[in-house]
Amino acid sequence: MSRLSRPQNRLISPVLIAGCIVICVSFAIRASFGVFQIPVADEFGWARAEFSLAIAIQNLAWGIGQPIFGAIAEKTSDRLAIIIGAFLYAGGLVLSSVASTPWAHNMLEFVIGFGIAGTGFGVVLAVIGRASSDENRSLSLGIATAAGSAGQVFGAPTAELLLRFMAWQSVFLIFAAVILSVLFALPMMRSVKPASRKELEESLGSILRKACMDPSYSLIFVGFFSCGYQLSLITAHFPAFVTEFCSVISPDSLLNAVGVDSTFALGALSISIIGLANIAGTIYAGWLGKSYSRKYLLAAIYAGRALGTTIFVMFPITPTSVILFSVVMGALWLATVPLTSGLIAHIYGLRYMGTLYGIIFFSHQLGGFLGVWLGGFLYDVYGNYDLVWWLGIAIAVFSALVHVPINESPLSVRRVAA
């Protein structure tokens, strides 16, 4: 045991700070892709479904890559996984800046998706979870998840601002340089592993088999689908939705005072508002996870999303309703992540948290793929997003229900009891 690192008793640690930096920058760029929906489609004369498919493929690749990078981190090095992810992310952005066909963008978004997997939640949250004490783990995961929202606060508006002065291709190049800058934070991210490499290799298959045979793991997998569907749909399509379907901003509106003088600017601002609201919502969810049942908190979050979306789509879309919806959805946005990852760590242990969460996250990204692609496809067919919104509401209700029967008892305790 002398060779094993011990979890930190203090809440704020170098590992948490470094992890927050990596996630913040990664998600700032990822959250901005919806802002490029109209500029890219307009330049090449593509249907809305074309660029939507590219972003959908990005989400799918992110989901496929997450358990892979989780395994890389657990079997070799957390830092190596992040380094590989950052270079894939940057390379995909650079090559995308010179791509001019839908096929090329689709293939390169696959590379970007793998880059997000290497610099995103699966790898970083596992490192933070292992480095945190039992008392602080839920809140630490909430803070790290909130860092992604902090990136979202300035990611989309920064992209919108840069697009006023330069072509989208130049913005992609700037973002490629920015994602590589996270590598300077890695020296603070000292890996904390509860087992040797030999132990990891010997028991990974065993814990995977046990988890896959556990009905609760399957329910978590199915339930996380809804989260990906709604988040990816909004990230990819909400700026365009607001641009085209929101009522005109009046000249005397308070929005003009902060430089928001068009529905295009409001669309970018809405993504920022979602991120800002989620900083508080995610940290609060992590704090609640210390004392209350995570499965019931997750069920409440999905039910809240369904209710909020239902009210939003049933009334006229105005600048005020856009802002209110952004605040409500933002408070529930990534609040599922610390609760879901914390639930996995609680039931199945910390040793393989990255891989187990990565598999669950694949379900999230399957939902993300469907939400993004359906958003573009149904828009091209019907000229609106009505059906894709209602599908999201139905899926959210389903996710709320499937979380209720989850058994939150640790797997080891269940085996002893049996």
N, C-alpha and C positions, 0 to 999 in steps of 0.2 A: 504493500500500500504506500510505501514511501515515495514511489515514483509517480504517484497520481496527484494531480492538482486538486485543490479543495475549492468548493464554491465560495464566492465572496459573500461575506455577511452584510456588507454595506450595499445600499441600493444603487448609488451612482458609482460606477467603476470604469476604468479605461476600456474594458471590453464593451460595456454598454454604450459608451460615448462613440467608440469606433464603429460599432454596429449601426448606431443611429445615423452616422454620417454616410455609410455605404447605402443604407436603405433610402435615406432622404434623397440623395442624388439620383439613385436608380429610378425611384418612383417619380421624381420631378420630370424626368425625360419621358418615362412611360406614360404618365398622365397627360402629356401634351399631344399625343398622336391624334386625338380627335380634332384638334385645331387645324391639322393639315388635311382633314377630310375634303374640304371644298377647294383649297388651292391646288392640291395635286390632281383631283378629278377634273377641275376646270382647265388646267394646263394641257392635259393629254386628251381631254374630251371623253373621259371614262364615265360609265354608269356608276351610280353610287355604290353598287354592289362590288365593283372591282376593288376599290381601296378598302372597303369593308372586309372583303375576303382576306386581304393582306393582313389587316390587323387581327382578324379572327385566327389566321394561321399563326401569327405571333403569340396569341394567347394559348393556342394548342401546343405550340413548341415549348412555351414556358412550362406548361403542365407536364409534358413528356420529360423535359430536362430536369424538373425539380427533384424527383427521386434519384436521378442519375447523379446530380451534383451533391445531393445529400449523402449518397454512398461514397462519392469521391472524398467528401469532407471527413467522413467518419473512418474511412479506411486509410487515407493518406494524410491530408492536411486541409484544414478549413481555409487557410490563406490561399493555398493552391487553387481550390475551387473558386474562390472569389477572383483571383487573378485571371484564370481562364475565362470566367464569365465576363469580366470587364473588357478583355480584348475581343471576345466574340461580339459583345454589345457594340463596341466602338467600330469594329470592322464592318458589321452589318449596316451601321449608320453611314459610314463612308461610302460603301458600295451602293447603298440605296440612293445616295445623292446623285449618282450618275445613271441610275436605272430609268428606263423610259417605257417599259412594257409591264402590263399587269403580271405576267409570268415571272419576270425578274424581281419585282417587288414582293411577290408571294414567297419566292425562295429566300430572299434576303431577310424578310420578316421572320422566317423560320430561324435564321441565325441570330437575329436580335432577340427572339423569344428565349433561346438558349442562354444568351447573355444575361437577360433579366433573371433567369433561373439561378444563375451563378452568383448574382449580386442581390438576390431578393430574400424573401422571408424564410424559405426552407433552410438555407445554409446559415443565415445570420441569426435567426431566432433560436436555432439549435445551439449555437455557440453561446448566446446570451443565457439560454435556459440552463445549460450546464454550469455556467459561471455564476449563477445566482443561487442564493440560499432558498430553502423551501418557503420561508416566510416572504421573501421578496420576489419570487419567480413570476407570479401572475402579474404583478404590477410592472416588473421589468419588461415582460413581453408586451404589456400594454404601451409602455413608453416607446419601445422600439417600433411597434406598429404605428404609433402616432407620428413617429419620424417620417414614415412614408407619406402620411397626410400633410406633414409640414412641407415636404417636397412638392406635393400636389398644389399647395397654396400658391407657390410662385412658378411652378412648371408651365402650366397652360398660359397664364398671363404673360410670362416671359417669351414664350413662343409666339404669342399674338403680337407682342411689341416688336420682336425681331422681324416678324413678317412684314411689318410696316416699312422697314428700311432695307430689307434684303430678300432674295429669293429663298424658297423653302430649302433648296439644296444647300445653301450656305448655313442655314440654321442647323441642318443635320450635321454638318462638319463641326460646328461649334459644340454641339451636344456630344459628339464623339470625343472631343478633347476633354470635356467636362467629366464624362464617365471614367476616363482613365485617371483623373485626378484623385479618385477615391482610394487609389492604391497607396497614397501617402498616409492613410489612416491605419493601414494594416499592422504596422509595428505595435500598435496598442492592443491589437486583437490577439491576445495570448490564448491559445487553445486550452480548453479544460476538458479532458477525456476521462471517463470513469473506468476505462478498461484498456488493456494493451491491444495492439493490432491483432495478435493471435486470438485473443478472446473475441474481438469483433468478427473476425473471419469465421470462427467456429460457431458462433451463436446467432449471426444475422439471419440465416435461413430459418432457424428455429423460431425466433420471435416473429418473423414474417408469417410463418405458417399458423402460429397461434393467433395472431391478430386477424388474419384472413378468415379463420374459422370462428371468430367471435362475432356474433350478430351485431353487437354495439359498434364495432369498427365499420361494418357494412352500412349501418344507419348514419354514422358520421360522414362516410364517403358519399352517400346519396344526398344527405342534407346540405353538404357544402356546394353542390351543383348550383343551387339557387343563388348563392352569394356571387359566384362567378358570372352567372347570367346577367344579374342586375348591374353589377359594378362595371363589367366590360361594355354592356349596352350603353350605359350612361357616359362612360369615359370616351367611347368612340363616337357616339351619335348625338349626345346632348348638346354640344356646341352647335352642330348643324341644325338640330331640331329647334333650338331657341332662335337661331338666325332666321329660319324660314317660317316658323309658326307662332312666334311670340308677337304680340301687338307692338306697334311702334313706340319707342321711348319718347315721351313728350319733352320739348325743349326746356321746360321748367322743372324737370325731374331732378331729384337729388343725385341720381346716377351721373348726370352731366357734371356735377361738382367734382366727381372723382375720375373724370375723363372717360366715362362709359357713355358714348354718344350714339351707339348703334347696337342692334341685336347681335351682331357678330362679336363685338367686344363683350356684351353681356353673356354670351355663350361661354367665352373663355373665363370670365369672372365667376360664372356659376361653378365651374370645376374648382376654382380657387376657394370659393365659399364652402364647398363640400369638404375640401381638405382641411380648412380652418376649423369647421365645426367638428370634424372627426378627431382633431387633436384632443379636444376635451372628451368627446364620446368614447374614444378608444382607451384613454387612460382611466376613465371612470369605469369602463367595462372590466379592465384589468384589476382595478381595485375591488369591484364587486365580486370578481372571481375568487378573491381570497376568502370570502365569507359565505357565499351563496352557491347553490347548485349551478354549475356551468351549463348543463343541458337545458334547464328551464330559462336561464338567461338567454341562451341562443334561440330557443323557441320564441321568446318575447321579442327579440330583435327581428326575426324573420316576419313575425306577425305585424310588428310596427312598420316594417318596410311595405308590406302589402297594403296596410291601411293608408299610409302616407301617399303611396303611388295612386291608389284608387281615388282619393280625394283630389289629387293633382290633375289627373286626366279627365275627371268628370266636370271640371269647371274651365272657363276660358283661360287660355295661356296668356298671362300678362307679366310684365317685368316684376311686379310684386309677388305673384304666385311662383315665378321661377326662383326668386330669392328665398322665399319661405320653404319651398320644396328642397332647395339646396341645403338649407340649414337642417331641416328634419332628416333628410337622407344622409347628410354628412355626419350627424350625431350617431347614426347607425351603420355607417359606411364600412369601416374596417374593424368595428367592435367585435365582429365574429372571430377575427384572427387570433388575438391573445386567448380567447376562451376556447377555441377549437384546438390550438396548439397546446394550451395548458391542459385541456382534457386528455389529449393523447399522452402527454408526459405523465399525467397522474395515473392513467389506466395502465400504460404499457412501459413506463419508466423512461429515464433520460438517455440511456445509452444509444438507442437507435431512433431518437426523436426526429432527427433530420430526415431519415429515410421513410419512416412511418408517416410523418406529416407530408412529405413529398408525394407519397401515393395518394393521400387524401386530397392534396392540392391538385392532383391531376383531374379529379372530379370537378373542382372549382373551375379549372381551365377548359374542361369540356363544356361547362355552362357558359364560360366566357366566349368560346368559339361560336356556340349556337347564338348567343345574344348579339354578338357583333355581326355575324354573317346574316342572320335573319333580319336584323335591323336594316341592312342595306338591301337585301333581296325583297323584303316586303315593301320597302319604300319605293323601289323601282316598279313593283307590281301595282300598288295601290296609291302611290303618291303621298303616303303619310305613314306614321309610326303607330297608329292606333292598335293594331292587332298584336304587335310585338310587346307593347306595354301590358296588355291584358294577359298575355302568356306569362310575362314576368310576375304578375300579381298571383296567378294561379300556382306557379312554381314556388313562390315564397310561402304561400299558405301550406303547401305540401311539405316544405322543409320544416316549418314550425311544428307540424304534427309528428314527423318522423323522429324528432329529437326527444320527444317525451318518453318513449320506452327505453332509452339508452341506459345501460347499467354503468354507473360511474365508479363502482368499486374497482380498486387495482386488480389486475389480472392475477398477481401473486397471492393476494388475499383470497380471491375466489378459489384458487387451486387448493389452498390450505383448508378452506371451509369445506370443499368437496371431499 
